[in-house]
Amino acid sequence: MRSAVTDFSNRLNRYYPVLHCLIIVSSLVLSATTPSFGDNRYSKSQPTISKTTGSAQDSTNALPNWLGEIKTRAEFDLLSRVYHRGRLQALPHAMFVIDRSSHNRVYFVNSRLYQFHKDFVNAMYLSLERGRAFLDNNHLRGDRRFLLGTIAYQATFDKFTFEFWEGDQLSGPLLAETIKALRSTFFAPLHFKPNSLAQEQAANELKKTTPNVLILTPGEIATNQQYQPLNLGVGIGQLRIIDRITEDTVIDRNQIVILKEVPIHLTPLSGLITTEPASPLSHVNLLARSWAIPNATIRNADALFKVLEGKYVRLEVGENGYTLEPANSREVAERNKQWVKRGDLITPGADVIFRRLTDLRLQRARDAVRFGAKSANLGEIINSRVPGLDVPAGYTIPFRYYVDFIRRNNLEERIAAAVEEERFVHDARYRKTKLSEIRRWIQEGNHDETFRRAVLEKTHRQYPGFGLFVRSSTNAEDLANFSGAGLYTTVPNVRNDDQLMDAIKTVWASIWNYEAYEARENFGMNHFGVYPAVLIQQGINADSAGVAITKDPYNPADRGAVFVNAKRGLGIKVVEGRRVAEQVLYHPESREIRVLTRSDEDSMLVFDERGGVKEVAVEKERRVLTDAFVRELALAALRIKRIFGARDQDIEWVYSRGRLYIVQSRPYIEGS
């Protein structure tokens, strides 16, 4: 007889067809638009800086990663990439980065090698900021470190333009800095192409005091162009018209959106239309390319297609024209069917029958279907019996007990009713509040007394007097294509029975964390196919802790390196990323240790005798890592990589009283 939870999972499949697996599509698109690293002409090996030319050449004399100045059209062509080759809209362009902290040093980026500015900045170790923080700090702030823009050749005008993303809050003084830096390093006159009204106003104000400022507006370039294809393709989705995206705007991946104002940030969707001429080089358009969705500029699209808003439509963007028309029911049904199939593939299966509380030493990687990959991978490391790989002892509560708990407390229908609300789907603030309410329901639930006795008996017998870490280990984390890092909750240094039983409920409840829900939704997982196991593990009061990755995350072409990220005390601060960690890069062949940053921490987290953790002061100048320990850790990391079939690993470690402990190993995913 099927359990209520199985019925619950099945009913969600009816309500929520799982959407595109964009990570797979993105990798295919990027591989099609980025030169192969096997081609020496486009090598990204670690550069050596030429003091005479300002260029960065790799050891194989391949194309430069960047140039400090561009003296000829041939040098521009060397670095530029072309979208829409062979079409009227063909646009050779190359990114530039101006480092304001280094006297406005200019980097003309080899845009065949790097898709985004942040990729280049990170690869060159200019900055360790990543993701949204990097974009916001360098596009929205007046005191930004970098000026990030693009130079393009406008063939119809025989002119070079430079531009910034539409959402860049560019001021007149910042524009003046850019013009001064580029004029001294670029061979031809440059016209500023403002991509927003605010940028145009800044340029006009600057022109009052600096008459030789050259401007070429998008309107002049478009010359009454009614249609501009930006990314060819076909999409089916619910049509939505948005005047302006704000922090509260929620876009469903099931939607085709008409935007009247282009933002910097955008979540995945099924198709994109802008109503005013848009730069093919904008961040949003680059995202659309990577997501392989149809994308175009159609003048007055908001008025033309207002009658279709809220309906399912089919958008086709072609070379010479487009169609936007109601989708028939067969097309929508077929699309939904394909998405459900994808969801079955990317929502991992789970054994919700097995109910034995199981020690880590009795687990192997294949047991992830019962205990989650975090727990099972640690069992695999223990059973490898490789010297130097110590794992703190522990045991795991399998998925089955979460199923029993939800059923015992009559939460299936309550949770289903909450997430099936129309407002829950489309209102982010409401969704966040409702998810908090779901977590509260779970925290207020009652444990089965037989289960409580079994957990406490095993804990008292095996771990008397120890502070314990109560950790999540779901079937929706530490996967080959979805890390889920930081999404679920860990409760550190649990000291008594009541704390332990409450911590188990906290971990179970954390599958309904807002960030976890949003990440799974974005990836296309079935939320009701996700189950939490609970790993109860002996706590280590760390002297230092951190992460080791068996490759250089900032320069993927640098094979064989081990990247180490560390802070003093417990590793919680490392994964939070709130302060600069100590970061080093180790090359096993040469045994070279390259220090990227030193920790700026003046405090660390340690165990509190009453349970939980507390913060204590430390000497800021003291190094976190010794050379000997870096080499020991790197060797351990490479051994773990071999255990998991030579797949690069993202490893969490703890160092205490001269001993290294491994507390997690998951597949390393680019960009995670």
C-alpha positions as CSV (number, residue, x, y, z in Angstrom):
1,M,0.0,0.0,0.0
2,R,1.4,3.4,-0.9
3,S,2.2,5.8,1.9
4,A,0.6,9.1,2.3
5,V,3.9,10.8,1.5
6,T,4.2,8.9,-1.8
7,D,0.7,10.0,-2.7
8,F,1.7,13.5,-1.7
9,S,4.7,13.4,-4.0
10,N,2.6,12.1,-6.9
11,R,0.0,14.8,-6.5
12,L,2.7,17.5,-6.7
13,N,3.9,16.1,-10.0
14,R,0.3,16.8,-11.2
15,Y,0.3,20.4,-9.9
16,Y,3.9,21.4,-10.7
17,P,5.5,20.2,-14.0
18,V,9.2,20.3,-13.4
19,L,10.8,23.0,-15.5
20,H,14.0,23.2,-17.8
21,C,17.2,21.7,-16.6
22,L,19.0,24.9,-17.5
23,I,22.4,23.9,-16.2
24,I,22.7,21.2,-18.8
25,V,21.4,23.5,-21.6
26,S,23.7,26.3,-20.4
27,S,26.8,24.1,-20.6
28,L,25.8,23.0,-24.1
29,V,25.4,26.6,-25.2
30,L,28.6,27.8,-23.6
31,S,30.5,24.9,-25.2
32,A,29.1,26.0,-28.6
33,T,30.1,29.6,-28.2
34,T,33.4,29.3,-26.3
35,P,36.6,28.0,-28.0
36,S,37.8,24.6,-26.8
37,F,40.5,24.6,-24.2
38,G,42.2,21.9,-26.2
39,D,43.0,24.5,-28.9
40,N,46.3,26.1,-28.0
41,R,45.2,29.3,-29.7
42,Y,42.8,29.9,-26.8
43,S,44.8,28.6,-23.9
44,K,43.9,29.9,-20.4
45,S,46.9,28.7,-18.6
46,Q,48.2,31.0,-15.9
47,P,49.6,34.2,-17.5
48,T,52.9,35.9,-17.0
49,I,52.8,39.7,-17.2
50,S,54.7,41.5,-19.9
51,K,56.1,44.7,-18.5
52,T,56.8,46.2,-21.9
53,T,53.4,45.7,-23.5
54,G,51.1,45.3,-20.6
55,S,49.8,42.0,-22.1
56,A,49.4,38.7,-20.4
57,Q,50.8,35.8,-22.5
58,D,50.6,32.2,-21.4
59,S,53.6,29.9,-21.6
60,T,52.6,28.5,-25.0
61,N,52.6,31.9,-26.7
62,A,48.9,31.6,-27.3
63,L,46.5,34.5,-27.7
64,P,46.7,37.0,-24.8
65,N,44.3,36.8,-21.9
66,W,44.3,40.6,-22.1
67,L,46.1,43.6,-23.5
68,G,47.0,46.8,-21.7
69,E,46.4,48.8,-24.9
70,I,45.0,48.3,-28.3
71,K,47.1,49.9,-31.0
72,T,45.4,48.6,-34.2
73,R,42.2,47.1,-35.6
74,A,44.1,43.8,-35.8
75,E,44.7,43.8,-32.1
76,F,41.0,44.5,-31.5
77,D,40.0,41.7,-33.7
78,L,42.4,39.4,-31.8
79,L,40.4,39.9,-28.6
80,S,36.8,40.4,-29.9
81,R,34.0,38.0,-30.4
82,V,31.1,38.3,-32.8
83,Y,27.5,37.6,-32.2
84,H,25.1,37.2,-35.2
85,R,28.0,36.7,-37.6
86,G,26.9,37.2,-41.2
87,R,23.9,39.3,-40.2
88,L,23.1,43.0,-40.3
89,Q,23.4,43.0,-36.5
90,A,26.8,41.4,-36.5
91,L,28.7,43.1,-33.6
92,P,32.4,42.5,-33.0
93,H,33.0,43.4,-29.4
94,A,35.5,43.1,-26.6
95,M,35.1,43.7,-22.8
96,F,37.3,46.0,-20.8
97,V,38.0,46.3,-17.1
98,I,39.4,49.5,-15.5
99,D,40.9,48.9,-12.1
100,R,40.4,52.2,-10.2
101,S,42.5,50.9,-7.3
102,S,45.6,50.7,-9.6
103,H,45.5,54.2,-11.1
104,N,42.8,53.3,-13.6
105,R,44.8,50.5,-15.2
106,V,43.0,49.2,-18.3
107,Y,42.6,45.5,-19.2
108,F,41.2,44.9,-22.7
109,V,39.8,41.3,-22.1
110,N,40.2,38.5,-24.6
111,S,36.4,38.1,-24.9
112,R,36.8,34.8,-26.7
113,L,38.1,33.3,-23.5
114,Y,35.9,34.9,-20.9
115,Q,32.1,35.1,-21.1
116,F,31.6,37.7,-18.3
117,H,33.7,40.4,-16.7
118,K,33.7,38.5,-13.4
119,D,35.2,35.5,-15.1
120,F,38.2,37.5,-16.2
121,V,38.5,39.4,-12.9
122,N,38.5,36.2,-10.9
123,A,40.8,34.3,-13.2
124,M,43.4,37.1,-12.9
125,Y,43.0,37.2,-9.1
126,L,42.1,40.9,-9.3
127,S,39.2,40.3,-7.0
128,L,37.7,37.3,-5.1
129,E,34.1,38.6,-5.2
130,R,31.7,36.5,-7.1
131,G,28.1,36.3,-8.2
132,R,25.6,39.0,-7.3
133,A,28.0,40.8,-4.9
134,F,30.5,41.4,-7.6
135,L,27.8,42.8,-10.0
136,D,26.2,45.1,-7.4
137,N,29.4,46.5,-6.0
138,N,30.8,47.3,-9.5
139,H,27.6,48.5,-11.2
140,L,25.5,50.2,-8.6
141,R,28.1,51.9,-6.2
142,G,29.8,55.2,-6.8
143,D,32.9,54.0,-4.9
144,R,33.2,50.9,-7.0
145,R,36.6,49.3,-7.6
146,F,36.1,48.4,-11.3
147,L,34.6,50.0,-14.3
148,L,33.2,47.2,-16.4
149,G,32.2,47.9,-20.0
150,T,32.4,46.7,-23.6
151,I,33.9,48.2,-26.8
152,A,32.0,47.4,-30.0
153,Y,32.5,48.1,-33.7
154,Q,29.3,49.6,-35.2
155,A,29.7,48.5,-38.9
156,T,26.9,50.6,-40.3
157,F,28.6,53.8,-38.9
158,D,32.2,52.7,-39.1
159,K,32.7,53.8,-35.5
160,F,33.8,52.2,-32.3
161,T,31.5,52.6,-29.3
162,F,31.9,51.8,-25.6
163,E,29.0,51.0,-23.3
164,F,27.9,49.7,-19.9
165,W,25.1,47.5,-18.9
166,E,21.6,49.1,-18.8
167,G,21.4,49.0,-15.0
168,D,24.9,50.4,-14.3
169,Q,24.4,53.5,-12.1
170,L,27.1,55.4,-14.0
171,S,27.8,58.9,-12.9
172,G,29.4,61.7,-14.8
173,P,32.7,61.5,-13.0
174,L,32.9,57.8,-13.5
175,L,32.2,58.3,-17.2
176,A,34.9,60.9,-17.4
177,E,37.4,58.5,-15.8
178,T,36.5,55.9,-18.3
179,I,36.9,58.2,-21.3
180,K,40.3,59.4,-20.1
181,A,41.6,55.8,-19.5
182,L,40.3,54.5,-22.8
183,R,41.5,57.4,-24.9
184,S,45.1,56.8,-23.8
185,T,45.0,53.1,-24.5
186,F,42.7,52.6,-27.6
187,F,43.8,53.4,-31.1
188,A,40.6,54.9,-32.5
189,P,38.0,57.5,-31.4
190,L,35.4,56.1,-29.1
191,H,31.8,57.1,-28.9
192,F,29.9,56.5,-25.7
193,K,26.7,54.5,-26.2
194,P,24.3,55.2,-23.3
195,N,22.0,52.2,-22.6
196,S,19.6,54.0,-20.2
197,L,18.1,57.4,-19.7
198,A,20.2,57.9,-16.6
199,Q,23.4,57.1,-18.5
200,E,22.4,59.5,-21.3
201,Q,21.7,62.3,-18.8
202,A,25.2,61.7,-17.2
203,A,26.8,61.9,-20.6
204,N,24.9,65.1,-21.5
205,E,25.9,66.7,-18.2
206,L,29.6,65.8,-18.8
207,K,29.4,67.2,-22.3
208,K,28.6,70.6,-20.9
209,T,32.1,70.8,-19.3
210,T,33.9,68.5,-21.7
211,P,32.8,69.4,-25.2
212,N,34.8,66.7,-27.0
213,V,32.8,63.8,-25.5
214,L,31.5,61.7,-28.4
215,I,28.0,60.1,-28.0
216,L,26.2,57.7,-30.3
217,T,22.7,56.8,-28.9
218,P,20.9,53.5,-29.3
219,G,18.2,55.4,-31.1
220,E,20.6,56.6,-33.7
221,I,22.0,53.1,-34.1
222,A,18.5,51.5,-34.4
223,T,17.2,54.1,-36.9
224,N,13.6,53.2,-36.3
225,Q,14.3,49.5,-36.2
226,Q,11.1,47.7,-35.2
227,Y,12.6,44.2,-34.6
228,Q,16.0,43.0,-33.4
229,P,16.7,39.3,-33.0
230,L,19.1,38.8,-30.1
231,N,18.9,35.0,-29.6
232,L,17.2,32.7,-32.0
233,G,14.9,30.0,-30.8
234,V,11.4,28.9,-29.8
235,G,9.7,29.0,-26.4
236,I,6.3,28.2,-25.0
237,G,5.1,29.9,-21.8
238,Q,2.6,32.2,-20.1
239,L,2.9,35.7,-21.4
240,R,3.6,38.4,-18.8
241,I,4.2,42.2,-19.2
242,I,6.4,43.9,-16.6
243,D,7.1,47.7,-16.6
244,R,10.1,47.4,-14.2
245,I,11.7,44.6,-12.1
246,T,12.1,45.3,-8.4
247,E,13.4,43.3,-5.5
248,D,9.9,42.0,-4.9
249,T,9.3,40.8,-8.5
250,V,9.0,37.1,-9.0
251,I,9.3,35.6,-12.5
252,D,8.2,32.1,-13.0
253,R,10.4,30.0,-15.3
254,N,7.2,29.0,-17.0
255,Q,6.8,32.6,-18.3
256,I,7.6,34.5,-21.5
257,V,8.2,38.1,-20.3
258,I,7.9,41.4,-22.1
259,L,10.1,43.9,-20.4
260,K,9.9,47.7,-20.8
261,E,13.0,48.3,-18.8
262,V,16.0,45.9,-18.8
263,P,17.4,44.9,-15.4
264,I,20.9,43.7,-14.4
265,H,19.5,40.6,-12.6
266,L,17.1,38.2,-14.1
267,T,16.0,34.7,-13.0
268,P,15.5,31.9,-15.6
269,L,12.4,32.1,-17.8
270,S,11.0,30.7,-21.1
271,G,11.4,33.7,-23.4
272,L,12.3,37.4,-23.3
273,I,11.1,40.4,-25.3
274,T,12.3,44.0,-24.7
275,T,10.3,46.9,-26.1
276,E,13.2,49.3,-26.7
277,P,16.4,48.7,-28.6
278,A,18.6,46.6,-26.3
279,S,22.3,46.0,-26.5
280,P,23.2,42.4,-27.5
281,L,26.0,42.8,-25.0
282,S,23.9,43.4,-22.0
283,H,24.1,41.0,-19.1
284,V,20.5,40.0,-19.5
285,N,21.0,39.1,-23.1
286,L,24.1,37.2,-22.3
287,L,22.1,35.2,-19.8
288,A,19.4,34.6,-22.4
289,R,22.0,33.1,-24.7
290,S,23.3,30.9,-21.9
291,W,19.8,29.7,-21.1
292,A,19.1,29.0,-24.8
293,I,15.8,30.9,-24.8
294,P,14.3,33.1,-27.6
295,N,15.1,36.8,-27.1
296,A,14.3,39.8,-29.2
297,T,13.6,43.5,-29.2
298,I,10.1,44.2,-30.5
299,R,9.0,47.9,-30.4
300,N,5.7,48.5,-28.6
301,A,5.4,44.8,-27.8
302,D,3.6,45.6,-24.5
303,A,0.8,47.3,-26.5
304,L,0.8,44.9,-29.4
305,F,0.4,41.8,-27.3
306,K,-1.5,43.1,-24.3
307,V,-4.5,41.0,-25.3
308,L,-2.4,37.8,-24.9
309,E,-1.2,38.6,-21.3
310,G,-1.8,35.7,-19.0
311,K,-2.3,33.2,-21.8
312,Y,0.1,30.5,-23.0
313,V,1.9,31.6,-26.1
314,R,4.5,30.4,-28.6
315,L,7.4,32.8,-29.3
316,E,9.7,32.1,-32.2
317,V,12.6,34.5,-32.8
318,G,14.1,34.1,-36.3
319,E,16.7,35.8,-38.5
320,N,14.2,37.9,-40.4
321,G,11.1,38.0,-38.3
322,Y,9.2,36.6,-35.3
323,T,5.9,35.0,-34.4
324,L,4.1,35.5,-31.1
325,E,0.8,33.7,-31.0
326,P,-1.4,31.6,-28.7
327,A,-0.1,28.2,-28.1
328,N,-2.5,25.3,-28.7
329,S,-3.3,22.9,-25.9
330,R,-1.3,20.1,-27.6
331,E,1.9,22.1,-27.6
332,V,1.5,23.1,-24.0
333,A,0.7,19.5,-22.9
334,E,3.7,18.2,-24.8
335,R,5.9,20.8,-23.3
336,N,4.7,20.0,-19.8
337,K,5.2,16.3,-20.5
338,Q,8.8,16.9,-21.5
339,W,9.4,18.9,-18.3
340,V,8.0,16.2,-16.1
341,K,10.4,13.7,-17.8
342,R,13.3,16.0,-17.0
343,G,12.1,16.4,-13.4
344,D,12.1,12.6,-13.0
345,L,15.7,12.5,-14.1
346,I,17.0,15.4,-11.9
347,T,15.0,14.7,-8.7
348,P,17.0,11.9,-7.1
349,G,15.2,8.8,-5.9
350,A,14.9,7.9,-2.3
351,D,14.4,4.7,-0.2
352,V,11.8,5.8,2.3
353,I,11.3,2.2,3.6
354,F,14.7,1.6,5.3
355,R,14.6,2.5,9.0
356,R,17.8,1.4,10.7
357,L,19.9,4.1,12.5
358,T,23.2,3.4,10.8
359,D,26.8,4.2,11.7
360,L,28.9,6.1,9.1
361,R,31.4,3.2,9.0
362,L,28.6,0.9,7.7
363,Q,27.7,3.2,4.8
364,R,28.9,3.4,1.2
365,A,28.3,5.9,-1.6
366,R,25.5,3.8,-3.0
367,D,23.6,4.3,0.2
368,A,22.8,7.9,-0.7
369,V,19.3,6.7,-1.5
370,R,18.8,6.1,2.2
371,F,21.0,8.6,3.9
372,G,21.8,11.4,1.4
373,A,25.1,11.9,-0.4
374,K,26.7,13.9,2.4
375,S,26.5,11.0,4.9
376,A,27.1,8.2,2.3
377,N,30.2,9.9,0.9
378,L,31.7,10.1,4.3
379,G,31.0,6.4,4.7
380,E,32.8,5.8,1.4
381,I,35.9,7.7,2.6
382,I,36.0,5.7,5.8
383,N,35.7,2.4,4.0
384,S,38.5,3.4,1.5
385,R,40.9,2.9,4.4
386,V,43.3,5.4,2.8
387,P,45.9,6.7,5.4
388,G,45.5,10.3,6.5
389,L,41.7,10.5,5.9
390,D,40.1,10.7,9.3
391,V,36.3,11.2,9.5
392,P,34.6,12.1,12.8
393,A,32.5,9.2,14.0
394,G,28.7,9.5,13.7
395,Y,25.5,7.8,12.7
396,T,22.5,8.7,10.4
397,I,18.8,8.8,10.8
398,P,17.5,7.6,7.4
399,F,14.8,9.3,5.3
400,R,12.0,7.1,6.6
401,Y,11.8,8.8,10.0
402,Y,11.0,12.2,8.4
403,V,8.2,10.5,6.4
404,D,6.9,9.0,9.7
405,F,7.1,12.4,11.5
406,I,5.2,14.3,8.8
407,R,2.5,11.7,8.7
408,R,2.3,11.4,12.5
409,N,1.7,15.1,12.8
410,N,-0.8,15.4,10.0
411,L,1.4,17.8,8.0
412,E,1.0,16.4,4.5
413,E,-2.2,18.2,3.6
414,R,-1.2,21.4,5.4
415,I,2.0,21.7,3.5
416,A,0.4,20.8,0.2
417,A,-2.3,23.4,0.7
418,A,0.3,26.1,1.5
419,V,2.5,25.5,-1.5
420,E,-0.4,25.1,-3.9
421,E,-1.8,28.5,-3.3
422,E,-1.7,30.9,-6.3
423,R,-0.2,33.6,-4.1
424,F,2.5,31.3,-2.8
425,V,3.7,30.7,-6.4
426,H,3.7,34.3,-7.5
427,D,4.4,36.4,-4.4
428,A,8.0,36.0,-3.1
429,R,7.4,37.8,0.2
430,Y,4.3,35.7,0.9
431,R,6.2,32.5,-0.1
432,K,9.0,33.4,2.3
433,T,6.6,34.0,5.1
434,K,4.7,30.8,4.4
435,L,7.8,28.7,4.3
436,S,8.7,30.0,7.7
437,E,5.3,28.9,8.9
438,I,5.8,25.4,7.5
439,R,9.1,25.2,9.4
440,R,7.4,26.3,12.6
441,W,4.8,23.5,12.1
442,I,7.6,21.0,11.9
443,Q,9.4,22.4,15.0
444,E,6.1,22.2,16.9
445,G,5.5,18.6,16.0
446,N,5.9,15.7,18.4
447,H,8.4,12.9,18.1
448,D,7.3,9.3,18.3
449,E,8.3,8.0,21.7
450,T,9.9,4.8,20.4
451,F,12.0,6.8,17.9
452,R,13.1,9.2,20.7
453,R,14.2,6.3,22.9
454,A,16.2,4.7,20.1
455,V,18.0,7.9,19.2
456,L,18.9,8.8,22.8
457,E,19.9,5.2,23.7
458,K,22.3,5.0,20.8
459,T,23.7,8.5,21.5
460,H,24.3,7.9,25.2
461,R,26.0,4.6,24.4
462,Q,28.3,5.7,21.7
463,Y,28.9,9.4,22.3
464,P,28.6,10.1,26.1
465,G,29.7,13.6,27.0
466,F,30.5,14.7,23.4
467,G,29.2,17.8,21.8
468,L,27.5,16.7,18.6
469,F,26.8,18.3,15.2
470,V,23.3,17.6,13.9
471,R,23.6,17.9,10.1
472,S,21.3,17.7,7.1
473,S,22.0,15.0,4.5
474,T,19.2,15.2,1.9
475,N,18.8,13.5,-1.5
476,A,18.9,17.0,-2.9
477,E,22.4,18.1,-2.2
478,D,26.0,17.0,-2.9
479,L,25.0,15.7,-6.4
480,A,27.0,15.6,-9.6
481,N,24.9,18.4,-11.1
482,F,23.5,20.2,-8.0
483,S,25.6,20.9,-4.9
484,G,22.9,22.5,-2.7
485,A,25.8,23.9,-0.6
486,G,24.6,26.0,2.3
487,L,20.9,25.4,1.7
488,Y,20.0,23.3,4.7
489,T,20.6,23.7,8.4
490,T,23.3,22.4,10.7
491,V,23.0,22.6,14.5
492,P,26.5,22.7,16.1
493,N,27.6,21.4,19.5
494,V,24.4,19.8,20.8
495,R,24.9,18.9,24.5
496,N,21.8,17.4,26.0
497,D,18.8,15.3,25.1
498,D,16.2,18.0,24.5
499,Q,18.7,20.0,22.4
500,L,19.3,16.9,20.3
501,M,15.6,16.1,19.6
502,D,14.9,19.7,18.8
503,A,17.9,19.8,16.5
504,I,16.6,16.8,14.5
505,K,13.3,18.7,13.9
506,T,15.3,21.8,12.9
507,V,17.2,19.8,10.3
508,W,14.0,18.2,9.0
509,A,12.3,21.7,8.8
510,S,15.3,23.1,6.9
511,I,14.2,21.4,3.6
512,W,11.6,24.2,3.6
513,N,14.2,27.0,4.0
514,Y,13.5,29.8,1.5
515,E,16.9,29.6,-0.2
516,A,16.6,25.8,-0.5
517,Y,13.1,26.0,-2.0
518,E,14.2,28.7,-4.5
519,A,17.3,26.9,-5.6
520,R,15.4,23.6,-6.2
521,E,12.7,25.5,-8.0
522,N,15.3,27.1,-10.2
523,F,16.8,23.7,-10.9
524,G,13.5,22.1,-11.6
525,M,13.3,19.6,-8.7
526,N,10.1,18.2,-7.3
527,H,10.1,19.6,-3.7
528,F,8.0,16.7,-2.4
529,G,10.5,14.2,-3.8
530,V,13.1,15.7,-1.4
531,Y,13.8,13.9,1.9
532,P,16.1,14.8,4.8
533,A,18.2,12.3,6.6
534,V,19.9,13.5,9.8
535,L,23.7,13.0,10.3
536,I,24.6,13.0,14.0
537,Q,28.3,13.4,14.2
538,Q,30.9,13.9,16.9
539,G,31.9,17.5,17.0
540,I,35.5,18.7,16.6
541,N,36.4,22.0,18.3
542,A,38.5,23.2,15.5
543,D,41.7,25.2,15.6
544,S,41.0,26.0,12.0
545,A,38.6,24.9,9.3
546,G,37.7,25.5,5.7
547,V,37.3,24.2,2.2
548,A,39.7,22.5,-0.3
549,I,38.9,22.2,-4.0
550,T,40.9,19.9,-6.2
551,K,41.3,22.5,-8.9
552,D,41.7,26.2,-9.3
553,P,38.2,27.6,-9.2
554,Y,39.3,30.9,-10.7
555,N,41.3,29.4,-13.6
556,P,39.7,26.1,-14.8
557,A,42.6,25.6,-17.3
558,D,45.1,25.4,-14.4
559,R,45.0,21.6,-14.1
560,G,46.3,19.8,-11.0
561,A,46.1,22.6,-8.5
562,V,44.4,22.4,-5.1
563,F,42.7,25.5,-3.8
564,V,42.5,26.0,0.0
565,N,40.2,28.4,1.8
566,A,40.6,28.6,5.6
567,K,39.7,30.5,8.8
568,R,40.5,30.1,12.4
569,G,38.1,28.2,14.6
570,L,34.9,26.4,13.4
571,G,34.2,26.3,9.7
572,I,30.8,28.1,10.0
573,K,32.4,31.5,9.1
574,V,34.1,30.0,6.1
575,V,31.0,28.9,4.4
576,E,29.1,32.1,5.4
577,G,31.8,34.1,3.5
578,R,31.2,37.3,5.4
579,R,34.9,38.1,5.9
580,V,38.0,37.5,3.8
581,A,39.4,34.0,4.4
582,E,43.0,32.9,4.0
583,Q,43.3,31.5,0.5
584,V,46.2,29.6,-1.0
585,L,46.8,27.7,-4.2
586,Y,49.0,24.6,-4.2
587,H,50.6,23.0,-7.2
588,P,51.6,19.4,-6.3
589,E,54.1,18.9,-9.1
590,S,56.2,21.9,-8.1
591,R,55.1,21.9,-4.5
592,E,54.7,25.6,-4.9
593,I,52.3,27.4,-2.5
594,R,50.8,30.7,-3.8
595,V,49.2,32.9,-1.2
596,L,46.1,34.7,-2.6
597,T,44.8,36.4,0.5
598,R,45.4,36.4,4.3
599,S,42.5,36.2,6.7
600,D,41.2,39.5,8.0
601,E,39.4,37.9,10.9
602,D,39.9,39.2,14.4
603,S,37.7,36.6,16.0
604,M,36.8,33.0,15.7
605,L,34.0,30.6,16.7
606,V,34.6,27.9,19.3
607,F,32.3,25.5,21.2
608,D,30.3,27.0,24.1
609,E,30.3,24.7,27.1
610,R,26.5,25.2,27.5
611,G,25.9,24.1,23.8
612,G,26.2,26.0,20.5
613,V,29.1,28.2,19.7
614,K,30.6,31.5,20.9
615,E,33.0,34.1,19.4
616,V,36.4,34.8,20.9
617,A,39.1,37.3,19.9
618,V,42.3,36.1,18.0
619,E,45.5,37.7,16.9
620,K,44.8,39.1,13.4
621,E,48.4,38.9,12.2
622,R,48.8,35.2,12.9
623,R,48.7,32.9,9.8
624,V,46.0,30.4,9.6
625,L,47.8,27.8,7.5
626,T,51.3,26.5,7.6
627,D,53.1,25.3,4.5
628,A,53.3,21.8,5.9
629,F,49.6,21.6,6.6
630,V,48.7,23.0,3.2
631,R,50.7,20.1,1.6
632,E,49.1,17.5,4.0
633,L,45.7,18.8,3.2
634,A,46.3,18.9,-0.6
635,L,47.5,15.3,-0.6
636,A,44.4,14.2,1.4
637,A,42.2,16.1,-1.1
638,L,43.8,14.4,-4.1
639,R,43.4,11.0,-2.5
640,I,39.7,11.8,-1.9
641,K,39.4,12.7,-5.6
642,R,40.7,9.3,-6.6
643,I,38.2,7.6,-4.2
644,F,35.4,9.2,-6.2
645,G,36.6,8.2,-9.6
646,A,38.9,11.2,-10.3
647,R,35.9,13.6,-10.2
648,D,37.0,17.0,-8.8
649,Q,35.8,17.4,-5.2
650,D,34.7,20.3,-3.0
651,I,35.9,19.2,0.5
652,E,35.1,20.6,3.9
653,W,37.9,20.0,6.5
654,V,38.6,20.6,10.2
655,Y,42.0,20.8,11.9
656,S,42.3,20.2,15.6
657,R,45.3,19.5,17.8
658,G,47.5,18.6,15.0
659,R,45.0,16.3,13.3
660,L,43.1,16.7,10.0
661,Y,39.5,15.6,9.8
662,I,37.3,15.4,6.7
663,V,33.7,16.4,7.3
664,Q,32.2,16.6,3.8
665,S,33.1,15.8,0.2
666,R,30.9,16.5,-2.8
667,P,31.4,16.9,-6.5
668,Y,32.8,20.2,-7.4
669,I,30.5,22.1,-9.8
670,E,31.9,25.0,-11.9
671,G,30.4,28.2,-10.7
672,S,29.0,26.8,-7.5
